[in-house]
Amino acid sequence: MPFVTTLTLTSGNHDQLDETVTEIKQRAERKGVELKGPHPKPPTDLRVPQSKTLGPDGGRFESWHYTVYTRTIEIVGYEEFARSVAQRSFPGGVRVEAGVEQRTQVGSGA
């Protein structure tokens, strides 16, 4: 039963995110690692209100708008490789979340 490590990478910088994902993908190819993805998710447009002062009646500036881009990569097996990718240093604008699950194979009776 292989372990599957799912990496979810998010960033407001589309180019930096794609460069990071490409680097992981190329590294996996060099090492012969089975990789699924990257799977892009639709961008999320966010809007953040901004207060002019800390008080409740200080008024507001125009809301700050930005977009967050997401890519998901699945690493099947290769726990050492998955661990090394998840623990590496990423650019400041790229956020990474890792999840691990053990999957049973179809027809294994488990």
C-alpha positions as CSV (number, residue, x, y, z in Angstrom):
1,M,0.0,0.0,0.0
2,P,1.8,3.1,-1.2
3,F,1.9,6.4,0.7
4,V,0.7,9.4,-1.3
5,T,2.1,12.8,-0.4
6,T,0.0,15.7,-1.6
7,L,1.7,19.0,-1.9
8,T,-0.5,22.1,-2.2
9,L,1.4,25.2,-3.3
10,T,-0.2,28.6,-3.2
11,S,1.1,32.0,-4.2
12,G,0.0,35.5,-5.2
13,N,2.8,35.4,-7.7
14,H,1.8,33.3,-10.7
15,D,5.2,33.1,-12.3
16,Q,7.0,32.3,-9.1
17,L,4.5,29.5,-8.3
18,D,4.9,28.0,-11.8
19,E,8.7,28.2,-11.6
20,T,8.7,26.4,-8.2
21,V,6.3,23.7,-9.5
22,T,8.4,23.2,-12.6
23,E,11.5,22.8,-10.5
24,I,9.9,20.1,-8.4
25,K,8.6,18.3,-11.5
26,Q,12.0,18.3,-13.2
27,R,13.7,17.1,-10.0
28,A,11.2,14.2,-9.8
29,E,11.8,13.3,-13.4
30,R,15.6,13.2,-12.9
31,K,15.1,10.8,-9.9
32,G,12.5,8.6,-11.6
33,V,9.8,9.6,-9.1
34,E,6.1,9.0,-10.0
35,L,4.4,12.4,-9.8
36,K,0.9,13.3,-10.6
37,G,0.2,16.9,-11.5
38,P,0.6,19.7,-11.2
39,H,-3.2,20.1,-11.1
40,P,-4.1,23.8,-11.3
41,K,-7.1,25.1,-9.4
42,P,-9.1,28.1,-10.5
43,P,-7.5,31.3,-9.1
44,T,-9.1,32.8,-6.0
45,D,-9.7,36.6,-6.1
46,L,-9.6,38.0,-2.6
47,R,-10.6,41.4,-1.3
48,V,-9.3,42.8,2.0
49,P,-10.8,45.9,3.6
50,Q,-8.3,48.5,5.0
51,S,-9.0,50.8,7.9
52,K,-7.5,54.3,7.9
53,T,-7.0,54.1,11.7
54,L,-7.2,51.5,14.5
55,G,-10.4,52.9,15.9
56,P,-13.9,51.8,14.9
57,D,-14.8,55.1,13.3
58,G,-11.6,55.9,11.4
59,G,-13.0,55.3,7.9
60,R,-11.7,53.0,5.3
61,F,-9.3,53.0,2.3
62,E,-10.3,51.3,-0.9
63,S,-10.2,47.5,-0.4
64,W,-7.0,45.7,-1.4
65,H,-7.6,43.1,-4.2
66,Y,-5.3,40.2,-5.0
67,T,-5.4,36.8,-6.6
68,V,-4.1,33.5,-5.1
69,Y,-3.0,30.7,-7.5
70,T,-2.9,27.1,-6.4
71,R,-1.2,24.0,-7.8
72,T,-1.5,20.4,-6.4
73,I,1.1,17.7,-6.9
74,E,0.8,14.1,-5.7
75,I,4.0,12.0,-5.1
76,V,3.2,8.3,-5.1
77,G,5.6,6.3,-2.9
78,Y,9.1,7.7,-2.8
79,E,8.8,8.9,0.8
80,E,12.4,10.2,1.0
81,F,11.9,12.4,-2.1
82,A,8.5,13.7,-0.8
83,R,10.1,14.5,2.6
84,S,13.0,16.3,1.0
85,V,10.6,18.4,-1.2
86,A,8.3,19.3,1.7
87,Q,11.2,20.3,3.9
88,R,13.1,22.4,1.4
89,S,13.2,26.2,1.5
90,F,10.6,27.8,-0.8
91,P,10.6,31.3,-2.1
92,G,9.0,33.8,0.4
93,G,5.9,34.2,-1.8
94,V,5.1,30.5,-2.1
95,R,3.2,28.7,0.7
96,V,3.3,24.9,0.9
97,E,1.0,22.4,2.7
98,A,1.7,18.7,2.7
99,G,-0.6,15.8,3.5
100,V,0.2,12.1,3.5
101,E,-2.2,9.2,3.2
102,Q,-1.9,5.5,2.7
103,R,-3.9,4.3,-0.2
104,T,-5.0,0.7,-0.8
105,Q,-4.8,-0.7,-4.3
106,V,-7.9,-1.8,-6.1
107,G,-8.5,-5.5,-5.7
108,S,-6.2,-5.9,-2.8
109,G,-9.0,-7.1,-0.5
110,A,-8.2,-4.5,2.2
